[in-house]
Amino acid sequence: MSQPIRFPEIQLYAGWGEPMRTECTIDALEVIQGEIPKGLNGTLYRNGADRQYPSGRTDDIFIDGEGMFHMFRFHDGQVDYRCRWVHTERYLAQAKARRGLFGRYRNTFTNDPSAAGLHNGTANTTAMFHAGRLYALKEDDLPYELNPDTLDTIGKTDMNGQITSTRFTAHPKVDPVTNELFAFSYQARGDGTTDCVFYLFDKDGRKVKELWFDMPYAACVHDFAITDEWIVFPFFPLITDMEAVKKGGAFYQWNPDKATHIALVPRNGDASGIRWFKGAATSAGHMMNAYRDGSKVHLDLCLYEGNCFPFFTTPKGEETPPVPPFLTRISMDLDRNDEGFEKSKLCQVPSEMPRTDDRYQGRPYGQGYMIAYRAQDGSSATARIDMKTGALDVYTPGPGDSVQECQFVPRTPDAPEGDGWLIVPVSRVAKNRSDLVVLDALNLAAGPVATVKLPVRVRSTFHGTWVPEDTLKTGVYPYKLSAA
């Protein structure tokens, strides 16, 4: 007899956080306000976590759960929607058993004995499209390739043997101007190792660079940044202690007595050319951008002056109070000899999930986008910041409603920076469903130019990507930097 399925009554699974557990297909979604802009043809892919089955624990965290991949296909003024599970080893094993088999986040020592030897990877964090292929990514496993039209899982891949690490990043950088792919892996030879590797792939998906180096500790390295000459790796003291993991503990521990380290890895050199900088313990999940200005490298990120994940305690089991993230610039001067860096706050409003016009990743830029103004009732807004003046332009969906990470789409392939559309998933909490809004990226305060209604709830998406219609056919992004 199969065991009954019952999720624990914890805050994570209450209200909007209740698991959806549902695949869905809806053609021609209702446009309830405005019109889809002419020429906005392509696909928005989003990826997030949902729970296939309860784990049997009450310490589940929001970044865990099976990958649920979402697709919004824009064509000729209409939008079709589809969501599908990513069929990972974990998903397939649980589907067969009809129950949860995997325990604490990334801790294989807490899994059901029947899951021995199976991978914990969930493929739940982001979508990547490169060289004509679509992938679902999570940083503790190799990529899973998906069919870009049906979202059917093709399977786990090491990209024809080119990925030599045991895992891949959840935050790749696909340069839509050069069509290059920048990627990395941390704890790259297995859980708890200090190995880090940087990869560069050309427009055809061929690996052209692989550079290995050691981290200062077995860090959590969720994101990185690129410039024209340097690859920027921040190492924050959320550290894996395998002895604690083997005893059933959390995969990361917050170590406030250890420094933040930043490695500038030469884009065209080898490990001997790495420059190191360090400062007080901080943390961050997401980088907005980085660029070089003479002898200085600027890294803009949503920085926490403390622990960004309070559910990961100190080695002594001490909980740390939550701290807000602020958009901050870390500046590293290559001419300095003291290995320090400078910090300056760019915005006084707490913010997360930063994005740019992707054409300007690694280049000097003028516009940034982020989730801001998160309130006690759960509501939040999408904000645009002018990087020169600090001025904010804000879209607020309404009381109690919240936004997920936005996606910028240029109006034309060579449009000036910021001239285009911002696509934002909106959680209509009181109505228990979602919308997808299209905003003028240079005038968020004017409100949506189009609102697309979803009669279902998109519980959670972390990150995603936009793929133009022609790019789905050719595998090549058509984007150019504006001459303006």
C-alpha positions in Angstrom: 0.0 0.0 0.0 1.4 3.4 -0.9 1.9 5.9 1.9 -0.4 8.9 2.0 1.0 12.2 0.7 0.9 15.0 3.2 3.0 18.2 3.2 4.0 19.6 6.6 2.2 22.6 7.9 5.1 25.0 7.8 5.2 28.6 6.5 7.2 27.7 3.4 4.2 25.7 2.1 1.4 28.1 3.2 -0.5 30.5 1.0 1.3 31.4 -2.2 4.1 28.9 -1.2 1.7 25.9 -1.4 3.2 23.4 -3.9 1.5 23.5 -7.3 2.7 20.1 -8.5 1.0 20.8 -11.9 2.1 20.8 -15.5 0.0 23.1 -17.7 -0.5 24.1 -21.3 -2.6 27.2 -22.2 -2.7 28.5 -25.8 -3.5 32.2 -26.5 -3.6 33.6 -23.0 -6.0 36.4 -22.4 -4.6 39.9 -22.8 -6.7 41.8 -20.2 -5.1 45.3 -20.7 -3.3 47.0 -23.6 -1.7 45.1 -26.5 1.4 43.1 -27.0 3.9 45.4 -28.7 4.3 44.8 -32.4 7.6 43.0 -33.1 7.8 41.4 -29.7 8.2 37.9 -31.0 10.2 35.2 -29.1 10.1 33.1 -26.0 10.6 33.9 -22.3 11.9 30.8 -20.5 11.7 30.8 -16.7 12.8 28.2 -14.1 12.0 27.7 -10.5 11.4 25.2 -7.7 8.3 23.2 -6.9 7.8 20.2 -4.7 6.9 17.0 -6.4 6.5 15.2 -3.1 7.1 16.2 0.6 10.6 15.4 1.9 9.4 14.2 5.3 11.2 17.1 6.9 10.2 20.4 8.4 13.5 22.2 7.6 12.9 22.5 3.8 14.1 25.7 2.3 12.7 27.7 -0.6 15.6 27.1 -3.0 15.0 23.4 -2.9 12.4 21.4 -4.9 12.2 19.9 -8.3 12.8 22.1 -11.4 9.5 23.4 -12.9 10.3 25.0 -16.3 8.0 27.7 -17.7 7.7 28.9 -21.3 5.9 32.1 -22.5 5.9 32.1 -26.3 5.1 35.5 -27.9 4.0 35.6 -31.5 2.0 38.1 -33.5 0.3 39.7 -30.5 -0.5 36.5 -28.6 1.2 34.6 -25.8 1.1 30.8 -25.3 2.1 29.3 -21.9 3.5 25.9 -21.0 5.2 24.5 -17.8 6.8 21.1 -17.4 8.8 19.2 -14.8 12.5 18.7 -15.6 13.0 15.0 -15.5 16.1 14.7 -13.4 17.4 11.6 -11.8 15.7 12.8 -8.6 12.4 13.5 -10.3 12.2 10.1 -12.0 13.1 8.2 -8.9 10.4 9.9 -6.9 7.9 9.5 -9.7 8.5 5.8 -9.7 8.4 5.5 -5.9 5.4 7.9 -5.6 7.0 9.6 -2.6 9.8 11.8 -1.5 13.2 10.2 -1.4 15.6 13.1 -0.9 16.2 14.8 2.5 18.0 18.0 3.5 19.1 20.5 0.9 22.1 19.0 -1.0 22.8 16.6 1.8 23.0 13.1 0.3 23.6 11.6 3.8 19.9 12.4 4.7 18.4 10.7 1.7 16.2 7.6 1.7 18.4 4.4 1.4 16.6 3.6 -1.8 18.1 6.8 -3.3 21.7 5.8 -2.7 23.9 6.6 -5.7 21.3 8.9 -7.2 22.0 12.6 -7.8 20.3 15.3 -5.6 20.3 17.8 -8.5 17.0 19.5 -9.2 17.8 21.6 -12.3 15.6 24.3 -10.8 17.4 27.6 -11.0 17.7 29.1 -14.5 17.2 28.7 -18.2 20.1 29.0 -20.7 19.9 29.0 -24.5 23.2 28.8 -26.4 24.3 27.5 -29.8 20.7 26.4 -30.6 20.2 24.4 -27.4 18.1 25.0 -24.3 19.2 24.0 -20.8 17.9 23.8 -17.3 20.6 24.6 -14.7 21.3 24.1 -11.0 24.8 24.6 -9.7 25.3 21.2 -8.0 24.7 19.2 -11.2 25.4 19.1 -14.9 23.0 20.8 -17.3 19.8 19.1 -18.4 18.9 19.8 -22.1 15.2 20.4 -23.0 13.3 20.6 -26.2 12.8 24.4 -26.8 9.3 23.9 -28.2 7.8 21.2 -26.0 10.0 21.4 -22.8 10.4 17.7 -22.9 13.6 16.6 -21.1 16.2 15.3 -23.5 18.6 14.4 -20.7 21.6 15.4 -18.6 24.7 16.5 -20.7 28.3 17.3 -20.3 28.2 19.1 -23.7 29.9 16.3 -25.5 32.6 15.8 -22.9 33.5 19.4 -22.7 32.4 20.0 -19.1 35.1 18.2 -17.1 33.8 19.3 -13.7 31.2 17.3 -11.8 28.7 20.2 -12.0 28.0 23.5 -13.8 26.9 27.0 -12.9 23.3 28.2 -12.4 24.4 31.7 -13.5 26.0 31.5 -17.0 26.6 34.6 -19.0 25.6 34.3 -22.7 26.9 37.4 -24.5 24.1 38.1 -27.1 26.5 40.4 -29.0 29.4 37.9 -29.5 27.3 34.7 -28.8 30.0 33.5 -26.4 29.1 31.5 -23.3 30.9 32.3 -20.0 30.4 29.7 -17.3 32.1 28.1 -14.2 31.8 25.5 -11.5 32.6 25.7 -7.8 33.3 22.7 -5.6 34.0 21.5 -9.1 35.4 18.1 -8.2 32.8 17.3 -5.7 31.0 18.4 -2.5 33.3 20.2 -0.1 36.3 20.7 -2.5 38.0 24.0 -3.0 38.2 23.6 -6.8 36.9 26.3 -9.1 37.0 26.2 -12.9 36.1 28.8 -15.5 34.9 27.9 -19.0 34.5 29.9 -22.2 32.6 28.5 -25.2 32.4 30.1 -28.6 29.2 30.8 -30.6 29.1 27.2 -31.9 29.3 25.7 -28.5 33.0 24.7 -28.7 35.0 25.1 -25.5 37.9 27.5 -26.1 39.1 28.0 -22.5 39.3 26.1 -19.3 41.0 27.5 -16.3 41.2 25.8 -12.8 42.2 27.4 -9.6 41.7 27.0 -5.8 39.1 28.9 -3.7 40.1 30.2 -0.2 37.6 27.8 1.3 34.7 25.5 0.1 32.5 28.5 -0.6 29.0 28.9 -2.1 29.6 30.8 -5.3 26.1 31.3 -6.8 27.0 34.0 -9.3 30.0 35.7 -11.0 30.6 38.6 -13.4 32.6 39.3 -16.5 34.5 42.3 -18.0 36.5 42.8 -21.1 39.7 41.6 -19.4 38.7 39.9 -16.2 36.3 37.3 -14.9 35.2 38.3 -11.4 34.6 35.6 -8.8 33.4 36.6 -5.3 33.9 34.2 -2.4 31.7 34.7 0.6 32.1 32.8 3.9 29.1 30.5 3.4 31.2 27.4 3.7 30.7 23.6 3.3 32.0 21.5 6.2 31.7 17.9 5.0 32.1 16.6 8.6 28.9 18.5 9.5 27.2 17.4 6.3 28.0 13.8 7.0 26.3 14.1 10.4 23.1 15.4 8.7 23.8 19.1 9.0 23.3 21.9 6.6 25.3 22.0 3.4 26.5 25.5 4.2 27.5 27.3 7.4 27.9 31.1 7.9 31.4 31.9 9.1 31.4 35.6 10.1 35.1 35.5 11.3 36.3 34.7 7.7 37.0 37.3 5.0 35.2 37.9 1.7 37.7 37.2 -1.1 37.4 38.3 -4.7 39.4 36.8 -7.5 40.0 38.6 -10.8 40.8 35.8 -13.2 42.4 36.9 -16.5 40.1 36.4 -19.4 43.0 35.7 -21.7 45.6 34.5 -19.3 46.2 31.6 -17.0 45.9 31.0 -13.2 49.3 32.7 -12.5 47.7 36.0 -13.5 44.9 35.9 -10.9 44.6 39.0 -8.7 43.1 38.6 -5.2 41.3 41.2 -3.0 39.6 40.7 0.3 37.5 42.5 2.9 35.1 41.9 5.8 32.6 39.1 5.8 29.6 39.8 3.6 27.5 37.8 1.2 25.5 38.1 -2.0 23.6 35.8 -4.3 23.4 38.0 -7.4 25.6 40.3 -9.5 24.1 43.1 -11.6 27.2 43.7 -13.7 30.9 44.4 -13.8 33.2 46.5 -16.0 36.7 47.8 -16.2 37.5 51.5 -15.8 41.2 52.1 -16.4 43.1 50.3 -13.6 39.8 49.7 -11.6 37.3 46.9 -11.9 33.8 47.7 -10.6 31.5 44.9 -9.4 27.9 45.9 -8.9 25.9 43.5 -6.8 23.1 43.2 -4.2 25.3 42.9 -1.1 24.3 41.8 2.3 26.4 43.1 5.2 26.0 39.7 6.9 24.4 36.4 6.0 22.1 36.3 2.9 20.7 33.0 3.9 19.7 33.1 7.7 18.5 29.5 7.5 22.2 28.5 7.3 23.6 28.9 10.8 27.1 29.4 12.1 29.3 26.3 12.9 28.0 26.6 16.5 24.4 26.5 15.4 23.8 30.2 16.0 21.1 31.8 13.9 21.9 35.2 12.4 19.4 38.0 12.1 18.2 38.8 8.5 19.9 41.8 6.9 18.7 43.6 3.8 20.6 43.6 0.5 21.5 46.9 -1.1 22.9 47.5 -4.6 26.5 48.1 -3.9 29.6 48.8 -5.9 32.8 47.0 -5.0 35.8 48.6 -6.6 39.2 46.9 -7.0 42.2 48.9 -8.1 44.8 46.9 -9.9 47.4 49.5 -9.1 46.9 49.1 -5.3 49.2 46.7 -3.4 47.3 46.1 -0.2 44.8 43.6 -1.7 41.8 45.6 -0.3 38.7 47.0 -2.1 36.3 49.9 -1.7 32.5 49.7 -1.2 29.9 52.3 -2.0 26.1 51.9 -1.8 24.4 52.8 -5.1 20.8 52.7 -3.9 19.2 53.3 -0.5 16.3 51.0 -1.2 16.8 47.2 -0.4 16.8 45.3 -3.7 17.5 41.8 -5.2 17.4 39.9 -8.4 19.3 42.5 -10.4 19.3 42.5 -14.2 20.6 44.6 -17.1 20.2 44.9 -20.8 22.1 41.7 -21.5 24.0 43.3 -24.3 25.9 45.4 -21.8 27.0 42.6 -19.5 30.8 43.1 -18.8 30.6 46.6 -20.4 30.0 50.1 -19.0 26.3 50.5 -18.6 23.7 53.1 -17.7 20.5 51.2 -16.7 19.8 48.4 -14.1 16.7 46.6 -13.0 15.8 44.9 -9.8 13.1 43.8 -7.3 12.7 46.6 -4.7 10.4 47.9 -2.0 9.6 44.5 -0.5 7.0 45.2 2.2 5.7 43.3 5.3 2.6 42.2 3.4 4.8 40.5 0.8 4.3 43.1 -1.9 7.2 44.2 -4.0 8.0 46.3 -7.1 10.2 46.3 -10.1 12.6 49.2 -10.2 14.9 50.7 -12.8 18.0 52.6 -11.5 19.9 55.2 -13.6 23.4 54.2 -12.8 24.7 57.7 -13.4 22.2 59.6 -11.2 20.8 57.0 -8.9 17.3 58.0 -9.8 14.6 55.2 -9.5 11.7 54.6 -11.9 9.3 52.1 -10.3 6.4 49.8 -11.3 4.2 48.6 -8.4 1.7 45.9 -9.1 -0.6 46.7 -6.2 -1.1 46.0 -2.5 -0.2 42.5 -1.5 1.0 41.6 -5.0 4.6 40.9 -5.8 6.9 40.7 -8.7 9.4 38.0 -9.8 12.7 38.7 -11.6 12.3 40.8 -14.8 13.7 40.3 -18.3 14.8 43.1 -20.6 14.1 42.7 -24.4 15.6 45.3 -26.8 13.1 47.0 -29.1 15.3 46.2 -32.0 18.6 44.3 -32.2 20.6 47.5 -32.3 18.4 49.7 -30.1 20.1 52.1 -27.6 20.6 50.7 -24.1 17.4 50.4 -22.2 15.2 51.1 -25.3 12.9 48.1 -25.2 10.6 46.1 -23.0 10.7 44.7 -19.5 8.7 41.5 -19.0 7.8 40.8 -15.4 5.9 37.8 -13.8 3.5 39.2 -11.2 2.0 37.2 -8.3 -1.6 38.2 -7.8 -1.7 36.8 -4.3 -5.3 37.7 -3.3 -6.6 36.2 -6.6 -4.4 33.1 -6.3 -3.2 33.4 -9.9 -0.5 35.2 -11.9 -0.1 37.8 -14.6 2.7 38.6 -17.0 3.2 42.3 -17.6 5.1 44.1 -20.4 6.5 47.5 -19.4 8.3 50.2 -21.3 11.8 49.7 -19.9 12.5 53.4 -19.8 9.1 54.3 -18.2 8.1 51.8 -15.6 6.0 54.2 -13.7 3.6 54.5 -16.6 2.5 51.0 -15.9 2.1 48.0 -18.3 1.7 48.5 -22.0 0.2 45.0 -21.8 -1.1 42.6 -19.1 -1.4 39.0 -19.9 -3.6 37.0 -17.5 -2.7 33.5 -16.3 -5.6 31.6 -14.8 -3.1 29.6 -12.8 -0.5 30.4 -10.2 3.2 30.5 -11.2 4.4 29.7 -7.6 8.1 30.5 -8.0 10.6 31.2 -10.7 14.2 32.2 -9.9 15.8 33.2 -13.2 15.3 33.0 -16.9 16.2 34.2 -20.4 14.6 35.7 -23.5 15.2 34.0 -26.9 14.1 36.0 -30.0 12.0 34.1 -32.5 14.7 34.0 -35.2 17.3 32.8 -32.7 15.3 29.7 -31.9 15.7 28.8 -35.6 19.3 29.8 -36.2 20.8 29.4 -32.7 22.4 32.9 -33.1 21.4 36.1 -31.2 21.2 39.1 -33.6 22.0 41.8 -31.1 24.4 44.7 -31.6 25.6 47.5 -29.4 24.1 50.8 -30.3 26.2 53.4 -32.0 24.5 56.1 -29.9 
